Structure formats: structure tokens, C-alpha cells
Amino acid sequence: MSLINNEELTAHVRELIGAEYVLAENSEGSPRFERELYGRFIISVTVTGIDTANNSVLSKVRLERKAEPREIYEDVFEWTELESKVVPEDVLTGKLNTFNVIARLCIERPEEDGMLFVWGIKSPDEESEEDADLYTKNDIDIVYNIDTDYFSLSIDTDYFFDSDADQKQYAADLLTELKHFMRNTGLDTHVLLSLDEMSSYNLFSEFEDLETLYAAARMILLGYSR
């Protein structure tokens, strides 16, 4: 590889990562390319060097949210042949599936004071004939905060049960409904929390993606209903 100037290096990296990445306007020194995903992510690729011994380009890849400079993923890659996917699919799958849902909801539903109703099951004593929304009384629902970019889960616990068995069945039924929503939306229901994450989440937590929200809810509701 005989890249002798920045212009040649820029052209070579553009060929490696694909046309969907554009050169960042404020790129200085080594070229940096960016790509937007779902209007909410930015993937940036910055060249860090050339490995002449292995005939490859070294680049740092970052995945960030647009709304908040909160880094999701960063790694250094080495290219020895053409690649079109810079960030591995296993890293992006949960994030992109979640925000594909949100992108669709933003078109279908209006936001209310920065909140977007994602899904919910109305309580039996809710008198409204409308579908579940931010203002109906729901047994369970998920709300997305557009400003903070987090999801929250709410469960109605304002019930009097005749027995512990009825209370456990209520928890199990809510988990079943949540599982149906996840599967019907094409989201992964097999995400497992690490031991550290298990100690960090509860039903009042905020979640970066729906897969993690479901994993935490499953851990709590399944454990309670047994």
C-alpha cells in the first residue's frame, strides 16, 4: 500500500467502508467519515494509521446517540479487504431494532410533552373506549422519553387480590402480554442480563433499548410469579 497523501488515504477509506459514509465537515488531519442511522445514531470512522507491514488501514469506530453525546460502542478496526459493515451486526441489532420501532411510532403517533406512548394493555376498569395511550389507565405500558432517549416501564399495582396465587398469576399474565408485544414487533426476547446489570435494574429503571427493558421485566415478573 503506497498511500502518500491525505487525499489518497481519504479515497481509499471511502472505498473500504462504502458510499453511505460521508466525510465529516470538521474532519482535520486524518479523515473521519460519518453515517447516520435511524435519525438517532451517528457512526464515525476515524483513520488512526496505516500498517504497511500488513498492508492495512487502522481506524477507530464509534457509535453514538445524536441526542446526547453518550458513547455506545468504540473499537479499533483493521481492514485488509473491502468491508461494507463497519460496526458488527451483533452490536447494532438490539439498538437498531428498538429505534426502528420508535421511528415507526414517531410517524404513526403524536408525541405529548416529549413523551411517546410505545405500547400498553388497558386496565379492566378503564372506561375509555379508545386504545391504550398515555392517558388511559393501563395494567402495563411502555413510554419513550424523546428528550432523554430512554424507555420506562409502568405496571399497575393498585389492585386487591384474593390470594397470593392470584397476584402471581397477574404478574405472569403481564409478562405474557409483554412477550407478545416484543415478538409481534420483531424484537429479541432472549437477551440475558449480566449479574452486574441484574443488580442495577428494577421496574422503575430507565432503559436504553426495549430488549434490555424486557430482560429486566422478565427477570422480575418471572421470579415473582413462580
KOLKE-671153 format. One line per 2 residues: number of its first residue (from 0); their letters; for each residue x, y, z of C-alpha. Coordinates in pm, 1 decimal. Layout:
NUM = A = X:Y:Z; ... .
//
This chain:
0 = MS = 0.0:0.0:0.0; 151.1:327.3:-105.2 .
2 = LI = -79.9:599.1:16.5; 138.4:907.3:1.8 .
4 = NN = -104.3:1185.1:96.0; -427.3:1256.0:282.7 .
6 = EE = -633.0:1273.6:-35.4; -532.3:922.0:-139.8 .
8 = LT = -594.0:792.4:211.8; -940.5:951.7:216.8 .
10 = AH = -1032.0:795.7:-116.2; -904.9:455.2:-5.5 .
12 = VR = -1101.7:455.8:321.3; -1415.9:570.9:139.6 .
14 = EL = -1378.9:265.4:-84.2; -1329.5:38.0:216.0 .
16 = IG = -1630.7:144.3:421.4; -1882.3:220.2:149.3 .
18 = AE = -2056.7:518.7:-5.5; -2309.7:560.0:276.3 .
20 = YV = -2036.2:716.6:489.8; -1961.3:1082.0:416.0 .
22 = LA = -1654.3:1282.6:506.9; -1718.4:1485.1:823.3 .
24 = EN = -1711.8:1861.2:766.0; -1494.1:1925.7:1069.3 .
26 = SE = -1253.7:1645.9:984.4; -898.5:1766.5:1035.9 .
28 = GS = -577.9:1569.5:992.3; -672.8:1206.4:945.7 .
30 = PR = -1001.8:1166.3:755.9; -1317.5:1095.0:954.5 .
32 = FE = -1633.5:960.9:799.2; -1984.2:962.7:943.8 .
34 = RE = -2307.0:781.0:881.6; -2648.6:847.6:1035.2 .
36 = LY = -2874.4:561.4:1140.7; -3247.8:598.2:1201.6 .
38 = GR = -3201.9:967.3:1270.2; -3075.7:883.7:1620.3 .
40 = FI = -2730.1:731.3:1582.0; -2404.8:850.1:1434.0 .
42 = IS = -2135.2:602.5:1336.4; -1797.9:769.1:1287.8 .
44 = VT = -1486.9:612.9:1136.9; -1156.3:788.8:1200.5 .
46 = VT = -831.4:670.7:1043.1; -564.7:617.9:1309.4 .
48 = GI = -280.6:488.4:1094.0; -153.5:266.7:817.9 .
50 = DT = 4.3:-70.0:890.3; 244.8:-102.1:599.7 .
52 = AN = 369.8:-440.1:720.5; 23.6:-592.7:692.7 .
54 = NS = -90.8:-367.1:409.2; -396.5:-245.9:602.6 .
56 = VL = -564.5:68.6:732.2; -630.4:111.9:1105.3 .
58 = SK = -942.2:304.1:1203.7; -1134.0:384.7:1520.3 .
60 = VR = -1509.6:330.1:1503.3; -1757.0:497.2:1738.0 .
62 = LE = -2131.9:457.9:1769.7; -2303.9:746.5:1947.3 .
64 = RK = -2652.0:881.2:2000.8; -2729.9:1210.9:1833.7 .
66 = AE = -2949.4:1348.5:2110.2; -2686.5:1307.8:2378.7 .
68 = PR = -2308.8:1255.6:2348.4; -2337.3:915.4:2510.6 .
70 = EI = -2099.4:664.5:2358.9; -2243.1:321.7:2286.9 .
72 = YE = -1956.0:146.8:2119.9; -1592.8:210.9:2032.2 .
74 = DV = -1323.6:-12.1:1888.1; -1023.7:-11.2:1656.6 .
76 = FE = -1057.8:-199.3:1330.3; -802.0:-323.7:1080.9 .
78 = WT = -906.9:-357.3:718.6; -721.1:-585.2:481.8 .
80 = EL = -1003.5:-615.7:229.7; -1328.2:-440.8:138.8 .
82 = ES = -1595.7:-427.2:409.0; -1934.9:-260.2:396.9 .
84 = KV = -2041.9:-303.3:759.7; -1819.3:-109.7:994.0 .
86 = VP = -1986.4:-186.4:1325.6; -2062.5:-557.9:1381.6 .
88 = ED = -2426.1:-657.5:1349.1; -2435.4:-821.2:1692.3 .
90 = VL = -2356.1:-483.0:1847.7; -2616.3:-293.9:1647.4 .
92 = TG = -2902.9:-539.4:1621.7; -3079.5:-459.8:1950.3 .
94 = KL = -3025.5:-85.5:1916.3; -3144.4:-66.5:1556.9 .
96 = NT = -3445.5:-291.3:1610.5; -3553.7:-74.6:1901.4 .
98 = FN = -3518.8:250.3:1713.6; -3682.2:108.2:1405.4 .
100 = VI = -3987.4:68.2:1629.2; -3950.9:424.5:1754.8 .
102 = AR = -3907.6:567.0:1404.7; -4232.8:399.0:1303.9 .
104 = LC = -4417.5:520.8:1612.7; -4298.1:877.8:1558.8 .
106 = IE = -4477.4:870.7:1225.7; -4791.2:695.1:1347.0 .
108 = RP = -4845.8:868.8:1681.2; -4814.6:1225.0:1810.2 .
110 = EE = -4580.8:1298.6:2097.0; -4715.7:1451.7:2416.0 .
112 = DG = -4482.7:1684.2:2606.6; -4176.6:1496.8:2484.5 .
114 = ML = -4325.6:1155.0:2562.5; -4419.3:889.0:2310.7 .
116 = FV = -4652.4:604.7:2402.3; -4498.7:280.3:2278.6 .
118 = WG = -4734.4:6.2:2395.6; -4973.0:-87.0:2674.3 .
120 = IK = -5263.3:-301.3:2795.5; -5561.9:-115.4:2937.3 .
122 = SP = -5688.4:-199.3:3283.4; -6028.9:-372.5:3301.3 .
124 = DE = -6175.9:-75.4:3488.9; -6063.7:179.3:3227.5 .
126 = ES = -6386.8:328.7:3092.7; -6243.5:485.0:2778.0 .
128 = EE = -6325.1:309.8:2450.6; -6000.7:435.6:2295.6 .
130 = DA = -5691.0:221.4:2259.3; -5434.0:235.6:2537.4 .
132 = DL = -5238.0:559.5:2539.8; -5056.6:796.4:2774.2 .
134 = YT = -5381.2:896.1:2946.7; -5564.0:566.5:2986.5 .
136 = KN = -5537.9:353.9:3298.9; -5314.6:65.9:3194.9 .
138 = DI = -5212.7:-254.4:3368.4; -4877.8:-230.1:3190.9 .
140 = DI = -4727.3:15.2:2945.0; -4402.0:139.9:2792.6 .
142 = VY = -4326.1:506.7:2734.9; -4035.9:659.3:2543.3 .
144 = NI = -3888.8:992.3:2656.5; -3779.1:1168.2:2338.4 .
146 = DT = -3560.7:1420.7:2520.7; -3362.1:1176.4:2731.7 .
148 = DY = -3374.4:889.1:2479.7; -3480.0:638.1:2745.3 .
150 = FS = -3769.1:393.9:2788.2; -3966.3:336.8:3106.3 .
152 = LS = -4199.7:55.2:3207.7; -4505.6:104.5:3428.4 .
154 = ID = -4713.5:-164.5:3598.6; -5039.3:-100.8:3783.6 .
156 = TD = -5011.5:-246.5:4132.1; -5325.2:-76.7:4266.8 .
158 = YF = -5522.7:-397.7:4296.5; -5650.5:-609.1:4585.7 .
160 = FD = -5604.6:-979.5:4521.8; -5789.2:-1262.8:4693.6 .
162 = SD = -5476.9:-1474.4:4724.5; -5104.1:-1484.9:4658.4 .
164 = AD = -5175.4:-1719.5:4370.3; -5395.3:-1456.8:4201.6 .
166 = QK = -5126.5:-1195.2:4249.3; -4863.8:-1422.7:4093.7 .
168 = QY = -5094.8:-1500.9:3804.1; -5137.2:-1127.3:3740.9 .
170 = AA = -4759.7:-1087.6:3714.7; -4735.7:-1388.4:3483.2 .
172 = DL = -5013.8:-1255.1:3259.0; -4842.7:-917.2:3227.9 .
174 = LT = -4517.7:-1084.7:3126.9; -4705.5:-1286.4:2863.6 .
176 = EL = -4857.3:-970.3:2716.5; -4517.8:-800.0:2712.1 .
178 = KH = -4363.8:-1101.5:2542.8; -4634.8:-1095.1:2275.3 .
180 = FM = -4560.6:-727.7:2207.8; -4189.9:-793.9:2173.3 .
182 = RN = -4236.9:-1087.0:1935.7; -4506.9:-915.9:1730.5 .
184 = TG = -4275.9:-618.5:1687.4; -3982.7:-835.6:1584.3 .
186 = LD = -3773.9:-767.3:1894.8; -3544.1:-1015.5:2066.9 .
188 = TH = -3683.7:-1187.8:2376.3; -3368.2:-1387.1:2451.3 .
190 = VL = -3139.4:-1108.1:2575.2; -2979.3:-1200.6:2908.5 .
192 = LS = -2866.2:-952.9:3171.8; -2523.7:-982.6:3327.1 .
194 = LD = -2501.2:-1026.1:3703.0; -2396.8:-663.0:3733.3 .
196 = EM = -2695.7:-547.3:3529.6; -2932.4:-762.2:3733.3 .
198 = SS = -2837.5:-566.9:4042.9; -2883.1:-234.6:3864.4 .
200 = YN = -3233.7:-267.4:3719.4; -3578.7:-266.9:3870.9 .
202 = LF = -3926.9:-192.2:3737.6; -3870.3:179.7:3792.1 .
204 = SE = -3547.4:195.2:3593.8; -3496.0:369.9:3262.4 .
206 = FE = -3367.3:165.4:2971.3; -3168.3:246.1:2660.1 .
208 = DL = -3344.1:-14.4:2446.7; -3651.6:-234.0:2455.0 .
210 = ET = -3458.6:-559.4:2466.1; -3293.6:-462.7:2795.2 .
212 = LY = -3626.4:-339.6:2931.2; -3784.9:-675.1:2851.2 .
214 = AA = -3495.9:-870.3:3000.4; -3527.3:-678.0:3328.5 .
216 = AR = -3906.8:-713.4:3336.4; -3880.2:-1085.2:3264.1 .
218 = MI = -3630.1:-1131.0:3546.1; -3857.1:-955.8:3796.1 .
220 = LL = -4202.2:-1073.9:3686.3; -4099.0:-1432.6:3618.9 .
222 = GY = -3919.7:-1453.6:3950.3; -4222.4:-1314.0:4132.8 .
224 = SR = -4482.3:-1527.5:3958.5; -4311.0:-1855.6:4046.9 .
//
